[in-house]
């Protein structure tokens, strides 16, 4: 079944909906969430996307997330996505950034969130995640500067600055 995705205008406002297949085919501007998950030691959960993903297959990512469904609130979408993708639930999901991203593969309004201090198990959604593990924040930041690290470009552009700021002023 083709999901119905929330479309957003270039000012970051909801403006309709379209089937996911059309959003991908025509690279329509839509909305998506990105949820950074940190463990109690401040390590980042990093995972590799499956080869079957419709955008950036097989690349690493530093957040869970996905498209907003038509009529879905960004917070609700973030909670849904981090639970579906990594099995993380029942904890605060805190907003950390908002921005826009566009390249030849995707165009979207991004809503970034944080889950801090996750001490539970991580359960991958097998259709989405091929591998995952905890990585020290400083190592993630160092890898952001490594052009050989195959990180999804949208997370590099949107989440990378937040990770750098976090590393520069640890709690």
Buried (B, 14 or more C-beta within 10 A) or exposed (E): EEBBBBBBEEEBEBEEBBBBEBBBEEBBBBBBBBBBBBBEEBBBBBBBBBEEBEBBEEBBBBBBBBBBBBEBEBBBBBBBBBBBBBBBBEBEBBEBBEBBBEEEEBBBBBBBBBBBEBEEEBBBBEEBBBEBEBBEBBEBBEBBEEEEEEBBBBBBBBBBEBBBEBBEEEE
